[in-house]
């Protein structure tokens, strides 16, 4: 089963419609670059902002080191850390919010052309919401009697016709076209031009085509008439390539996730705010009843000195008597 991202603005600029990006692949990159799977053309979104990847049976979200960070259900992710996704989760990237949906049935794979067209629609919607008038994609006649005339191409889905007969939105008095009709189709993948007769009537860069997907600044020739395809939204999106990321306003910038401060950990360990009573000082052992004072215990007592003197006198007397006895012999 596939997944889908539904994109809307979060900066107060309401989009007229939500745009959906469906995918059936294991890794999806979200960002501003042309290589991103979900391309969000905003300077507040980094070129490679975040990724969503299937790991086992779980989808996980990873911030790829973006300047403005990625928020998951209102909580900012740490860079390169993964967060498990559930159906309906909200992802915030720059000025945009994406809702994530699982269990999607896809009828056809997402193409690079469709990704680019959705990015152009996002850009046009954002400019319109800001009150900026942006020209619609159009074909401009370069030569002949109709030089300077433009054929504006309405939003998808729409169809226009070019030819030299009534009923064409762009009437070219070109005999080389005879009664041939060229159809211009604006669909989910951009603007397609094709010959309804099945003949290769479209010339582009020296080649002839029966049908061709148009890109900004393509020059083509129908009969003897030359036209240029101009897509102002794509031109402005291309100008964002390599531009530095624009910081979000302070009121919108997601805060860095913080670990629990020491004070909160202390309060968790000891919920009571009252101070514990001071520890009791250890009791000193009491002196034995007949113990002499500390000062007296520091040296011999008087009685001990007398005993020492008497002992010395006895030793001296014994030595003297022994000496006299030896001398008498």
C-alpha positions in Angstrom: 0.0 0.0 0.0 1.1 3.5 -0.7 1.3 6.7 1.4 0.2 10.2 0.7 1.3 13.7 1.9 -1.2 16.5 1.8 0.4 19.9 1.8 -0.9 23.2 3.1 0.5 26.5 4.3 1.0 27.2 8.0 2.0 30.9 7.9 -1.5 32.4 7.7 -1.5 32.4 3.9 -4.4 30.1 3.2 -4.1 28.0 0.1 -7.2 27.6 -2.0 -6.6 23.9 -2.2 -4.6 21.2 -0.5 -2.2 19.4 -2.8 -1.6 15.7 -2.4 1.7 13.8 -3.2 1.1 10.0 -3.3 4.0 7.5 -3.3 4.6 3.8 -3.5 8.3 3.6 -2.6 10.4 2.8 0.5 12.1 6.2 0.9 10.7 9.7 0.2 12.7 12.9 0.5 11.0 16.1 1.5 12.7 19.4 0.5 13.2 22.3 -1.9 15.6 20.8 -4.3 14.5 19.6 -7.8 15.5 16.1 -6.8 13.1 16.0 -3.8 10.2 13.6 -4.0 7.9 16.1 -2.2 9.2 19.4 -3.6 8.2 22.4 -1.5 9.4 25.6 -3.2 9.9 27.8 -0.2 13.2 29.4 1.1 12.2 28.4 4.6 12.5 24.7 3.5 16.0 23.3 3.1 16.9 21.6 -0.2 17.1 18.2 1.6 15.0 18.9 4.6 13.7 15.5 5.9 13.0 12.0 4.8 10.3 9.4 5.4 11.4 5.8 5.2 9.9 2.4 5.5 11.7 0.2 8.1 10.2 -3.2 8.5 6.5 -2.5 8.8 6.9 1.1 10.2 7.3 4.4 8.6 9.9 6.7 10.3 10.6 10.4 9.9 14.1 11.8 10.0 15.3 15.5 9.9 18.3 15.7 7.6 19.9 18.7 9.4 17.6 21.4 8.1 18.1 25.0 9.3 14.5 25.5 10.5 14.1 22.0 11.8 11.2 19.5 11.4 8.3 19.2 13.8 6.3 16.0 14.3 2.9 16.6 15.9 4.2 19.9 17.3 7.4 18.5 18.7 10.8 19.3 17.1 13.0 16.4 16.0 16.7 16.1 16.8 18.7 16.1 13.6 19.3 12.6 12.2 17.0 11.1 14.9 14.1 9.0 13.7 10.5 9.3 14.8 7.8 6.6 14.1 4.9 7.9 12.0 1.2 7.0 12.3 -1.6 7.7 9.9 -2.8 11.3 10.2 0.4 12.6 11.8 1.4 16.2 11.1 4.8 17.3 9.8 5.9 20.9 9.9 8.6 22.0 7.4 9.3 25.7 7.2 6.1 27.5 6.3 4.2 24.3 5.4 2.3 21.6 7.2 2.1 18.1 5.7 -0.3 15.5 6.9 0.8 11.9 6.5 -1.6 9.1 5.4 -1.1 5.4 5.0 -3.2 2.7 3.2 -3.4 4.7 0.0 -4.3 3.0 -3.3 -2.3 4.3 -6.2 -3.4 3.9 -9.8 -0.1 5.1 -11.3 3.4 5.9 -9.9 4.4 9.4 -9.0 6.5 10.9 -11.9 9.1 13.7 -11.9 6.8 15.7 -14.1 3.9 15.5 -11.6 6.2 16.4 -8.7 7.4 19.5 -10.6 3.8 20.4 -11.5 2.7 20.2 -7.9 5.6 22.4 -6.9 4.5 25.0 -9.4 1.0 24.9 -8.1 2.2 25.3 -4.6 4.2 28.3 -5.6 1.3 29.9 -7.5 -1.0 29.3 -4.6 1.5 30.9 -2.1 2.0 34.0 -4.3 -1.8 34.4 -4.8 -2.3 34.1 -1.0 0.3 36.9 -0.5 -1.5 39.1 -3.0 1.2 38.8 -5.6 0.0 38.5 -9.2 1.8 35.8 -11.1 1.3 35.3 -14.8 -0.2 32.0 -15.8 1.7 29.6 -18.1 1.3 30.7 -21.7 2.4 30.3 -25.3 3.7 33.5 -26.9 3.8 34.0 -30.7 7.3 35.1 -31.8 6.8 35.9 -35.5 4.1 36.5 -38.2 0.9 38.6 -38.1 0.2 37.4 -34.5 3.6 38.3 -33.1 3.4 39.2 -29.4 0.0 37.6 -28.9 -0.3 35.2 -25.9 -2.4 32.1 -25.3 -2.8 31.8 -21.5 -3.3 28.2 -20.3 -5.9 27.8 -17.5 -5.2 25.7 -14.4 -5.5 21.9 -14.7 -7.6 20.3 -16.0 -8.0 22.3 -19.1 -7.8 22.1 -23.0 -7.1 24.6 -25.7 -6.8 24.4 -29.4 -4.4 26.1 -31.9 -5.1 26.2 -35.7 -6.3 28.3 -38.6 -10.0 27.6 -38.4 -12.9 28.7 -36.2 -13.1 27.1 -32.8 -9.4 27.5 -32.0 -8.5 29.6 -29.0 -5.3 30.7 -30.8 -6.1 31.4 -34.5 -3.0 31.3 -36.7 -3.6 32.4 -40.3 -1.0 29.9 -41.5 -1.8 27.9 -44.7 0.9 25.4 -43.7 -1.4 24.2 -40.9 -4.3 23.7 -43.4 -7.2 22.3 -41.2 -4.9 20.7 -38.7 -5.6 21.3 -35.0 -3.0 21.4 -32.3 -4.3 20.7 -28.8 -2.8 22.1 -25.6 -3.6 20.1 -22.4 -2.9 21.2 -18.9 -3.1 18.1 -16.6 -1.5 16.8 -13.4 1.9 16.5 -15.0 2.1 20.0 -16.6 1.4 21.2 -20.1 1.3 18.8 -23.0 1.0 19.9 -26.7 -0.1 17.4 -29.3 -1.3 17.0 -32.9 -4.9 15.8 -33.1 -4.3 14.4 -36.6 -1.5 12.1 -35.3 0.9 13.8 -37.7 4.3 15.0 -36.4 3.4 18.7 -36.8 5.3 20.1 -33.8 8.9 21.1 -34.4 11.2 21.6 -31.4 15.0 21.9 -31.4 15.2 20.4 -34.9 13.0 17.4 -34.2 9.4 16.7 -35.1 6.9 15.4 -32.5 3.3 14.2 -32.5 3.1 15.1 -28.8 5.5 16.9 -26.4 5.5 17.8 -22.7 6.5 21.5 -22.6 9.1 23.0 -20.3 9.8 26.6 -19.5 11.5 28.5 -22.4 10.8 25.8 -25.0 10.7 27.2 -28.5 8.5 25.4 -31.0 7.3 25.8 -34.5 3.8 25.1 -35.9 3.8 25.5 -39.7 5.7 28.7 -40.3 4.8 30.2 -36.9 7.2 30.1 -34.0 6.1 30.2 -30.4 7.8 30.1 -27.0 6.3 28.4 -23.9 6.7 30.5 -20.7 6.1 29.2 -17.2 6.7 32.1 -14.8 6.3 29.9 -11.7 9.0 27.5 -12.9 11.3 30.4 -13.6 10.9 31.7 -10.0 11.3 28.2 -8.5 14.5 27.7 -10.4 15.8 31.0 -9.0 15.6 29.4 -5.5 18.2 26.8 -6.4 21.3 27.1 -4.2 19.8 30.1 -2.3 20.5 30.1 1.5 17.7 28.9 3.7 15.6 31.7 5.1 15.0 31.6 8.9 11.5 31.4 10.2 10.1 34.4 12.2 10.8 34.0 15.9 7.1 33.4 16.6 7.1 30.4 14.2 10.6 29.0 14.8 10.5 25.6 16.5 12.4 25.5 19.8 15.3 23.1 20.3 14.4 20.1 22.3 15.9 20.3 25.8 16.8 17.7 28.3 15.3 17.8 31.8 17.0 20.6 33.8 18.8 19.7 37.0 16.3 21.6 39.1 13.4 19.4 37.8 15.4 16.3 38.4 16.1 17.3 42.0 12.5 18.0 42.6 11.6 14.6 41.2 14.0 12.9 43.5 12.9 14.8 46.6 9.3 16.1 46.1 9.1 17.7 49.6 10.3 21.3 49.7 10.8 21.4 53.5 14.5 21.2 54.6 15.4 18.1 56.5 16.5 18.6 60.2 20.3 18.9 60.6 22.0 15.7 61.5 22.8 15.3 65.2 26.4 15.6 66.2 28.1 12.4 67.3 28.2 12.2 71.2 31.6 12.3 72.8 32.4 9.3 75.0 32.3 10.2 78.7 35.6 10.0 80.8 35.9 7.1 83.2 35.3 8.3 86.8 38.9 7.9 88.1 40.6 9.0 84.9 43.3 11.7 85.5 43.0 15.0 83.6 44.1 15.2 80.0 47.0 17.5 81.0 48.3 15.0 83.6 48.1 12.1 81.2 50.5 14.0 79.0 53.6 13.1 81.3 54.8 10.9 84.4 53.2 11.7 87.8 55.2 12.7 90.9 54.8 9.2 92.4 56.3 7.7 89.3 59.3 10.1 89.5 60.0 9.1 93.1 59.9 5.4 92.2 62.3 6.0 89.3 64.7 7.9 91.6 64.7 5.1 94.3 65.4 2.5 91.7 68.4 4.4 90.3 69.8 4.9 93.8 69.5 1.2 94.5 71.3 0.4 91.3 74.1 2.8 92.1 74.5 1.4 95.7 74.6 -2.1 94.4 77.3 -1.2 91.9 79.4 0.6 94.5 79.2 -2.4 96.9 80.3 -4.7 94.2 83.2 -2.5 93.3 84.4 -2.4 97.0 84.1 -6.2 97.3 86.2 -6.8 94.3 88.9 -4.3 95.4 89.1 -6.0 98.9 90.1 -9.3 97.3 
